[in-house]
Amino acid sequence: MWNYVTSSKILELKQQAYSYDRHVKLVNKAKATVDNGSPYKHHFTSRLTNKYQY
């Protein structure tokens, strides 16, 4: 006998993996935004000034 998982469990795991993936993407996006200053600032403001504005 092999050890198989019910399809609902597999779906659940898939869903978890998907939401985690989305979460990671969001976090990375947020990190990038913090690194480059807020998305509304002009792109030519230096990173240093952005860092000390928070």
C-alpha positions in Angstrom: 0.0 0.0 0.0 1.3 3.4 -0.7 0.7 6.4 1.4 -1.5 8.8 -0.5 -3.0 12.1 0.5 -6.6 13.0 -0.1 -7.2 15.5 -2.9 -8.6 18.1 -0.5 -5.4 18.0 1.4 -3.4 18.5 -1.8 -5.6 21.4 -2.8 -5.1 22.9 0.7 -1.4 22.6 0.4 -1.5 24.1 -3.1 -3.5 27.0 -1.8 -1.0 27.6 1.1 1.9 27.5 -1.3 0.2 30.0 -3.6 -0.7 32.4 -0.8 2.8 32.2 0.6 4.3 32.9 -2.8 2.0 35.9 -3.1 3.1 37.0 0.3 6.8 36.7 -0.5 6.2 38.8 -3.7 4.5 41.5 -1.7 7.2 41.6 0.9 9.9 41.8 -1.8 8.0 44.6 -3.5 7.7 46.5 -0.2 11.4 46.0 0.5 12.3 47.4 -2.9 10.0 50.4 -2.3 11.7 51.1 1.1 15.1 50.8 -0.5 14.3 53.3 -3.3 12.1 55.6 -1.2 8.4 55.9 -1.6 6.9 55.2 -5.0 5.6 58.8 -5.2 9.1 60.4 -4.8 11.0 61.5 -7.9 13.4 58.9 -9.0 16.4 61.3 -8.8 16.2 61.8 -5.0 19.2 60.0 -3.5 18.8 56.9 -1.5 20.4 58.5 1.6 17.9 61.2 1.9 15.1 58.6 1.5 16.6 56.5 4.2 16.6 59.3 6.8 13.1 60.5 6.0 11.3 57.7 7.8 
